[in-house]
């Protein structure tokens, strides 16, 4: 894991990028948070946890669009980490749309 932030685009072409700071155990997400993008975040969180970070922070301030699958995946991830004795903090979570 790099000690300086490294941007990583989603492999499926979705407009989503995560910037990882392995030193701090943080991820900054940008773009459209889909279920696939949340799965990418999950993988990165797992790598950070294996690197010794019991607490991981995901900053969602730059997420411009989110779907139900993306939100559900992040909630499930946070619950699983908590059950395992860790902590996932979601900063600036997107608000659900009011249709």
C-alpha positions in Angstrom: 0.0 0.0 0.0 1.4 3.4 -1.0 2.2 6.0 1.6 0.9 8.8 -0.6 -2.6 9.0 -2.2 -3.0 6.9 -5.3 -6.1 7.4 -7.6 -7.6 4.2 -9.0 -10.4 4.3 -11.6 -13.1 1.7 -11.7 -12.3 -1.1 -14.2 -15.7 -1.2 -15.8 -15.7 2.3 -17.2 -18.1 3.7 -14.7 -17.4 7.3 -13.7 -15.9 6.4 -10.3 -12.4 6.8 -8.9 -11.0 6.0 -5.5 -7.9 7.7 -4.1 -6.2 5.6 -1.5 -4.0 6.7 1.3 -2.4 3.6 2.8 -0.5 5.5 5.4 -3.7 7.0 6.9 -6.0 4.1 6.0 -8.4 6.3 4.1 -10.2 6.3 0.7 -11.6 9.3 -1.1 -14.4 8.3 -3.5 -15.5 10.4 -6.5 -18.1 10.0 -9.2 -21.0 7.5 -9.4 -21.3 5.0 -6.6 -22.8 1.9 -8.0 -22.8 -1.6 -6.5 -19.7 -2.4 -8.6 -18.0 0.7 -7.4 -18.9 -0.2 -3.8 -17.4 -3.6 -4.4 -14.2 -1.9 -5.5 -14.2 0.1 -2.3 -14.8 -3.2 -0.3 -11.7 -4.7 -1.8 -9.6 -1.7 -1.0 -11.0 -1.7 2.6 -10.0 -5.3 2.9 -6.4 -4.6 1.7 -6.2 -1.7 4.2 -7.4 -3.9 7.0 -4.9 -6.6 6.2 -2.2 -3.9 6.2 -3.0 -3.3 9.9 -5.8 -0.6 9.8 -8.6 -1.5 12.2 -10.2 1.7 11.3 -10.8 2.8 7.8 -12.3 6.1 6.6 -14.1 6.5 3.3 -14.8 10.1 2.3 -17.8 10.3 0.0 -17.8 14.1 -0.4 -17.1 13.9 -4.1 -19.7 11.2 -4.9 -22.1 12.9 -7.3 -24.6 10.1 -7.9 -25.4 6.9 -5.9 -27.7 4.0 -6.5 -29.4 1.8 -4.0 -27.0 -1.1 -4.6 -24.0 1.2 -3.8 -25.5 2.4 -0.5 -26.6 -1.1 0.5 -23.2 -2.5 -0.2 -21.5 0.2 1.9 -23.9 -0.4 4.8 -23.3 -4.2 4.6 -19.5 -3.6 4.6 -19.7 -1.3 7.6 -21.7 -3.8 9.5 -19.4 -6.7 8.7 -16.3 -4.7 9.7 -18.0 -3.7 13.0 -18.9 -7.3 13.7 -15.2 -8.2 13.1 -14.0 -5.6 15.7 -13.1 -2.9 13.3 -14.6 0.4 12.2 -15.6 1.8 8.9 -16.3 5.6 9.0 -18.3 7.0 6.1 -17.7 10.8 5.8 -20.3 12.9 4.0 -22.6 10.0 3.0 -24.9 10.9 0.1 -28.5 11.6 1.0 -31.2 9.3 -0.5 -33.1 11.0 -3.3 -36.6 12.2 -2.6 -38.6 11.3 -5.7 
